[in-house]
């Protein structure tokens, strides 16, 4: 019974935290109020910064000396960047580059 209560406590805590993060902007900034300048600044700065960190993390374990020399990864990064510059759609960029990566590592660079 203790495992059940522990699991339920964890689930409820995570549900509460998730709900709070969804409702926090409405609670703190209200409707119709203009966000602070630093919030707008972070809104412009953080997405590219976080994507850069994710790209560096993803290619940090790539062996550029052996195997496929990181070619599939670099192709997919270039495709994602090109698609995003062309269409400006994050979902399209991520989806196409992920599918392309799977095709490259399963069929081309075996």
C-alpha positions as CSV (number, residue, x, y, z in Angstrom):
1,X,0.0,0.0,0.0
2,X,2.9,2.3,0.7
3,X,4.1,2.0,-2.9
4,X,0.7,2.9,-4.2
5,X,0.5,6.0,-2.0
6,X,4.1,7.0,-3.0
7,X,3.2,6.7,-6.6
8,X,0.0,8.6,-6.2
9,X,1.8,11.4,-4.3
10,X,4.4,11.7,-7.1
11,X,1.7,11.7,-9.8
12,X,-0.3,14.4,-7.9
13,X,2.8,16.5,-7.3
14,X,3.7,16.4,-11.0
15,X,0.2,17.2,-12.1
16,X,0.2,20.2,-9.7
17,X,3.5,21.5,-11.0
18,X,2.4,21.0,-14.6
19,X,-0.9,22.9,-14.0
20,X,1.0,25.7,-12.2
21,X,3.4,26.2,-15.1
22,X,0.4,26.4,-17.4
23,X,-1.5,28.9,-15.3
24,X,1.4,31.0,-14.0
25,X,1.6,33.5,-16.9
26,X,-2.1,34.3,-16.4
27,X,-1.8,34.5,-12.6
28,X,1.3,36.7,-12.6
29,X,0.8,38.8,-15.7
30,X,-3.0,38.9,-16.1
31,X,-4.9,39.4,-19.2
32,X,-4.4,42.5,-21.2
33,X,-1.3,43.7,-19.3
34,X,1.9,44.2,-21.2
35,X,4.7,41.8,-20.1
36,X,7.9,43.4,-18.7
37,X,10.7,44.2,-21.0
38,X,12.9,41.5,-19.5
39,X,10.2,38.9,-20.1
40,X,10.1,39.9,-23.8
41,X,13.9,39.9,-23.9
42,X,14.0,36.3,-22.5
43,X,11.3,35.3,-24.9
44,X,13.5,36.4,-27.8
45,X,16.8,35.1,-26.4
46,X,16.1,31.8,-24.8
47,X,14.6,29.7,-27.7
48,X,17.7,30.0,-30.0
49,X,20.0,29.6,-27.0
50,X,18.2,26.4,-25.8
51,X,18.2,25.0,-29.4
52,X,22.0,25.7,-29.6
53,X,22.5,23.8,-26.3
54,X,20.4,20.9,-27.6
55,X,22.4,20.7,-30.8
56,X,25.7,20.7,-29.0
57,X,24.4,18.1,-26.6
58,X,23.2,15.9,-29.5
59,X,26.5,16.0,-31.4
60,X,28.7,15.7,-28.3
61,X,28.7,11.9,-28.5
62,X,29.2,11.7,-32.2
63,X,32.5,10.0,-33.3
64,X,33.8,12.3,-36.0
65,X,36.9,10.1,-36.4
66,X,35.3,6.7,-37.1
67,X,32.2,5.2,-38.4
68,X,30.1,7.6,-40.6
69,X,32.2,10.6,-39.3
70,X,29.1,12.4,-38.1
71,X,27.8,12.9,-41.7
72,X,24.2,11.9,-41.0
73,X,24.0,14.2,-38.0
74,X,25.5,17.2,-39.9
75,X,23.2,16.6,-42.8
76,X,20.1,16.5,-40.6
77,X,21.2,19.7,-38.7
78,X,21.7,21.5,-42.0
79,X,18.2,20.2,-43.2
80,X,16.6,21.4,-40.0
81,X,18.2,24.8,-40.2
82,X,17.4,25.2,-43.9
83,X,13.7,24.2,-43.4
84,X,13.4,26.4,-40.4
85,X,14.9,29.4,-42.3
86,X,12.6,28.7,-45.3
87,X,9.3,27.8,-43.6
88,X,9.7,29.0,-40.0
89,X,7.9,26.0,-38.7
90,X,9.6,24.3,-35.7
91,X,7.5,21.1,-35.9
92,X,8.2,20.7,-39.6
93,X,11.9,21.2,-39.1
94,X,12.2,18.8,-36.3
95,X,9.9,16.2,-37.8
96,X,11.6,16.1,-41.3
97,X,15.1,16.1,-39.9
98,X,14.2,13.3,-37.4
99,X,12.7,11.1,-40.2
100,X,15.7,11.9,-42.4
101,X,18.1,10.9,-39.7
102,X,16.3,7.6,-39.1
103,X,16.4,6.9,-42.9
104,X,20.1,7.8,-43.1
105,X,21.2,5.6,-40.1
106,X,19.0,2.7,-41.0
107,X,19.4,2.5,-44.8
108,X,22.2,4.7,-46.0
109,X,25.0,4.7,-43.4
110,X,24.6,1.1,-42.2
